[in-house]
Amino acid sequence: MDIKVLGAGCANCHTLEDRTRAALADAGLEASVEMITDYGVIAGYGVMNTPALVIDEKVVISGRVPEVPEIASLLSAG
């Protein structure tokens, strides 16, 4: 599983990254998690509001920071 957190590197972006890592740990899943701050790359995903969460190249969350259980649900569905 390949996961990307898209954003400018703000507090919300780091919170989303931390919660994503927590959701992975809670679910016992392993994945690469990468923070992407390049606006060109972010725009390439069609994201206008950050932070955003991308799982296996699909944008699943944009413009908000969900709680760990919601992220875990998205991870298991992916």
N, CA and C atoms as an extended XYZ file, in Angstrom:
234
Properties=species:S:1:pos:R:3:atomname:S:1:resname:S:1:resid:I:1 pbc="F F F"
N         0.849       -1.173        0.000 N   MET     1
C         0.000        0.000        0.000 CA  MET     1
C         0.893        1.234        0.000 C   MET     1
N         0.533        2.184       -0.833 N   ASP     2
C         1.289        3.423       -0.965 CA  ASP     2
C         0.394        4.577       -0.527 C   ASP     2
N         0.837        5.329        0.475 N   ILE     3
C         0.034        6.413        1.029 CA  ILE     3
C         0.807        7.715        0.925 C   ILE     3
N         0.086        8.764        0.512 N   LYS     4
C         0.680       10.091        0.434 CA  LYS     4
C        -0.209       11.066        1.195 C   LYS     4
N         0.434       11.952        1.949 N   VAL     5
C        -0.253       13.066        2.589 CA  VAL     5
C         0.156       14.303        1.809 C   VAL     5
N        -0.832       14.999        1.244 N   LEU     6
C        -0.564       16.167        0.426 CA  LEU     6
C        -0.857       17.427        1.223 C   LEU     6
N         0.079       18.362        1.197 N   GLY     7
C        -0.146       19.627        1.888 CA  GLY     7
C         1.109       20.454        1.965 C   GLY     7
N         0.955       21.629        2.555 N   ALA     8
C         2.047       22.591        2.623 CA  ALA     8
C         3.021       22.324        3.759 C   ALA     8
N         2.732       21.338        4.578 N   GLY     9
C         3.590       21.058        5.717 CA  GLY     9
C         3.089       21.736        6.983 C   GLY     9
N         1.853       22.159        6.978 N   CYS    10
C         1.251       22.851        8.126 CA  CYS    10
C         0.923       21.847        9.243 C   CYS    10
N         0.438       22.365       10.345 N   ALA    11
C         0.095       21.522       11.491 CA  ALA    11
C        -0.959       20.481       11.126 C   ALA    11
N        -1.968       20.864       10.343 N   ASN    12
C        -3.000       19.905        9.940 CA  ASN    12
C        -2.423       18.784        9.081 C   ASN    12
N        -1.470       19.122        8.237 N   CYS    13
C        -0.833       18.113        7.393 CA  CYS    13
C        -0.085       17.095        8.250 C   CYS    13
N         0.635       17.589        9.235 N   HIS    14
C         1.379       16.685       10.118 CA  HIS    14
C         0.431       15.868       10.994 C   HIS    14
N        -0.685       16.467       11.399 N   THR    15
C        -1.681       15.726       12.172 CA  THR    15
C        -2.256       14.591       11.332 C   THR    15
N        -2.553       14.865       10.067 N   LEU    16
C        -3.073       13.820        9.182 CA  LEU    16
C        -2.044       12.708        9.009 C   LEU    16
N        -0.792       13.064        8.854 N   GLU    17
C         0.256       12.049        8.723 CA  GLU    17
C         0.345       11.212        9.997 C   GLU    17
N         0.338       11.856       11.155 N   ASP    18
C         0.419       11.128       12.426 CA  ASP    18
C        -0.776       10.208       12.617 C   ASP    18
N        -1.971       10.704       12.301 N   ARG    19
C        -3.175        9.876       12.452 CA  ARG    19
C        -3.179        8.712       11.472 C   ARG    19
N        -2.644        8.937       10.287 N   THR    20
C        -2.555        7.856        9.299 CA  THR    20
C        -1.611        6.768        9.787 C   THR    20
N        -0.484        7.163       10.327 N   ARG    21
C         0.459        6.182       10.877 CA  ARG    21
C        -0.161        5.433       12.061 C   ARG    21
N        -0.927        6.138       12.895 N   ALA    22
C        -1.606        5.491       14.022 CA  ALA    22
C        -2.643        4.492       13.526 C   ALA    22
N        -3.393        4.852       12.494 N   ALA    23
C        -4.403        3.950       11.929 CA  ALA    23
C        -3.749        2.703       11.345 C   ALA    23
N        -2.620        2.876       10.677 N   LEU    24
C        -1.883        1.724       10.145 CA  LEU    24
C        -1.434        0.803       11.277 C   LEU    24
N        -0.897        1.388       12.335 N   ALA    25
C        -0.422        0.595       13.469 CA  ALA    25
C        -1.574       -0.135       14.140 C   ALA    25
N        -2.695        0.569       14.339 N   ASP    26
C        -3.867       -0.054       14.971 CA  ASP    26
C        -4.388       -1.236       14.160 C   ASP    26
N        -4.321       -1.108       12.833 N   ALA    27
C        -4.826       -2.160       11.947 CA  ALA    27
C        -3.787       -3.241       11.672 C   ALA    27
N        -2.560       -3.023       12.126 N   GLY    28
C        -1.502       -3.989       11.866 CA  GLY    28
C        -1.083       -4.025       10.410 C   GLY    28
N        -1.258       -2.917        9.724 N   LEU    29
C        -0.902       -2.848        8.311 CA  LEU    29
C         0.434       -2.148        8.142 C   LEU    29
N         1.115       -2.494        7.071 N   GLU    30
C         2.357       -1.820        6.727 CA  GLU    30
C         2.164       -1.106        5.404 C   GLU    30
N         2.699        0.100        5.321 N   ALA    31
C         2.597        0.878        4.091 CA  ALA    31
C         3.666        1.948        4.121 C   ALA    31
N         4.008        2.428        2.934 N   SER    32
C         4.897        3.582        2.882 CA  SER    32
C         4.019        4.825        2.999 C   SER    32
N         4.448        5.756        3.837 N   VAL    33
C         3.723        7.008        4.026 CA  VAL    33
C         4.678        8.137        3.666 C   VAL    33
N         4.254        8.958        2.723 N   GLU    34
C         5.107       10.037        2.221 CA  GLU    34
C         4.362       11.364        2.300 C   GLU    34
N         5.044       12.396        2.775 N   MET    35
C         4.487       13.751        2.804 CA  MET    35
C         4.900       14.447        1.517 C   MET    35
N         3.924       14.958        0.775 N   ILE    36
C         4.177       15.657       -0.477 CA  ILE    36
C         3.834       17.132       -0.273 C   ILE    36
N         4.817       18.011       -0.455 N   THR    37
C         4.585       19.444       -0.273 CA  THR    37
C         4.721       20.232       -1.572 C   THR    37
N         5.069       19.573       -2.649 N   ASP    38
C         5.247       20.235       -3.947 CA  ASP    38
C         3.871       20.562       -4.538 C   ASP    38
N         3.597       21.861       -4.705 N   TYR    39
C         2.275       22.278       -5.182 CA  TYR    39
C         1.949       21.738       -6.576 C   TYR    39
N         2.948       21.562       -7.408 N   GLY    40
C         2.709       20.998       -8.733 CA  GLY    40
C         2.217       19.570       -8.654 C   GLY    40
N         2.821       18.794       -7.775 N   VAL    41
C         2.402       17.401       -7.583 CA  VAL    41
C         1.004       17.354       -6.983 C   VAL    41
N         0.767       18.218       -5.987 N   ILE    42
C        -0.552       18.263       -5.340 CA  ILE    42
C        -1.631       18.602       -6.365 C   ILE    42
N        -1.368       19.605       -7.187 N   ALA    43
C        -2.328       19.998       -8.230 CA  ALA    43
C        -2.558       18.864       -9.217 C   ALA    43
N        -1.529       18.061       -9.458 N   GLY    44
C        -1.658       16.926      -10.358 CA  GLY    44
C        -2.676       15.897       -9.893 C   GLY    44
N        -2.929       15.872       -8.598 N   TYR    45
C        -3.957       14.979       -8.050 CA  TYR    45
C        -5.340       15.643       -8.091 C   TYR    45
N        -5.408       16.887       -8.533 N   GLY    46
C        -6.678       17.596       -8.588 CA  GLY    46
C        -7.122       18.118       -7.234 C   GLY    46
N        -6.205       18.185       -6.287 N   VAL    47
C        -6.526       18.627       -4.931 CA  VAL    47
C        -6.431       20.141       -4.854 C   VAL    47
N        -7.520       20.763       -4.393 N   MET    48
C        -7.543       22.213       -4.231 CA  MET    48
C        -7.485       22.601       -2.758 C   MET    48
N        -7.902       21.695       -1.870 N   ASN    49
C        -7.898       21.957       -0.433 CA  ASN    49
C        -7.050       20.907        0.265 C   ASN    49
N        -6.082       21.380        1.037 N   THR    50
C        -5.230       20.460        1.774 CA  THR    50
C        -5.559       20.565        3.254 C   THR    50
N        -5.194       19.577        4.040 N   PRO    51
C        -4.441       18.398        3.647 CA  PRO    51
C        -5.320       17.409        2.892 C   PRO    51
N        -4.661       16.514        2.203 N   ALA    52
C        -5.359       15.464        1.476 CA  ALA    52
C        -4.638       14.145        1.713 C   ALA    52
N        -5.408       13.080        1.646 N   LEU    53
C        -4.863       11.734        1.835 CA  LEU    53
C        -5.070       10.942        0.553 C   LEU    53
N        -3.987       10.366        0.067 N   VAL    54
C        -4.014        9.570       -1.162 CA  VAL    54
C        -3.612        8.144       -0.799 C   VAL    54
N        -4.463        7.194       -1.140 N   ILE    55
C        -4.169        5.782       -0.904 CA  ILE    55
C        -4.103        5.095       -2.265 C   ILE    55
N        -2.967        4.509       -2.563 N   ASP    56
C        -2.741        3.825       -3.845 CA  ASP    56
C        -3.190        4.699       -5.021 C   ASP    56
N        -2.729        5.947       -5.002 N   GLU    57
C        -2.945        6.927       -6.074 CA  GLU    57
C        -4.389        7.411       -6.204 C   GLU    57
N        -5.243        7.150       -5.213 N   LYS    58
C        -6.619        7.638       -5.224 CA  LYS    58
C        -6.805        8.609       -4.060 C   LYS    58
N        -7.278        9.816       -4.354 N   VAL    59
C        -7.550       10.805       -3.304 CA  VAL    59
C        -8.803       10.362       -2.553 C   VAL    59
N        -8.647       10.127       -1.235 N   VAL    60
C        -9.777        9.647       -0.436 CA  VAL    60
C       -10.283       10.693        0.559 C   VAL    60
N        -9.455       11.671        0.887 N   ILE    61
C        -9.831       12.756        1.808 CA  ILE    61
C        -9.177       14.027        1.294 C   ILE    61
N        -9.909       15.128        1.347 N   SER    62
C        -9.332       16.411        0.957 CA  SER    62
C        -9.962       17.518        1.785 C   SER    62
N        -9.111       18.405        2.306 N   GLY    63
C        -9.588       19.589        2.986 CA  GLY    63
C        -9.975       19.423        4.443 C   GLY    63
N        -9.669       18.277        5.030 N   ARG    64
C        -9.990       18.068        6.439 CA  ARG    64
C        -9.084       16.998        7.026 C   ARG    64
N        -9.104       16.908        8.351 N   VAL    65
C        -8.297       15.921        9.058 CA  VAL    65
C        -9.258       14.972        9.790 C   VAL    65
N        -9.477       13.787        9.242 N   PRO    66
C       -10.387       12.842        9.892 CA  PRO    66
C        -9.750       12.210       11.128 C   PRO    66
N       -10.585       11.629       11.960 N   GLU    67
C       -10.107       10.917       13.137 CA  GLU    67
C        -9.516        9.569       12.702 C   GLU    67
N        -8.742        8.967       13.593 N   VAL    68
C        -8.046        7.702       13.299 CA  VAL    68
C        -9.009        6.594       12.836 C   VAL    68
N       -10.182        6.398       13.494 N   PRO    69
C       -11.074        5.308       13.022 CA  PRO    69
C       -11.537        5.477       11.577 C   PRO    69
N       -11.784        6.710       11.155 N   GLU    70
C       -12.196        6.923        9.754 CA  GLU    70
C       -11.058        6.586        8.806 C   GLU    70
N        -9.859        6.979        9.170 N   ILE    71
C        -8.701        6.652        8.328 CA  ILE    71
C        -8.509        5.142        8.265 C   ILE    71
N        -8.650        4.471        9.400 N   ALA    72
C        -8.521        3.008        9.441 CA  ALA    72
C        -9.538        2.355        8.514 C   ALA    72
N       -10.748        2.879        8.508 N   SER    73
C       -11.790        2.349        7.625 CA  SER    73
C       -11.415        2.519        6.160 C   SER    73
N       -10.855        3.676        5.821 N   LEU    74
C       -10.415        3.918        4.450 CA  LEU    74
C        -9.269        2.997        4.057 C   LEU    74
N        -8.379        2.738        4.993 N   LEU    75
C        -7.242        1.855        4.729 CA  LEU    75
C        -7.706        0.426        4.478 C   LEU    75
N        -8.660       -0.028        5.263 N   SER    76
C        -9.131       -1.406        5.104 CA  SER    76
C        -9.970       -1.558        3.843 C   SER    76
N       -10.629       -0.486        3.416 N   ALA    77
C       -11.423       -0.535        2.192 CA  ALA    77
C       -10.540       -0.488        0.949 C   ALA    77
N        -9.341        0.101        1.113 N   GLY    78
C        -8.432        0.266       -0.023 CA  GLY    78
C        -7.775       -1.000       -0.355 C   GLY    78
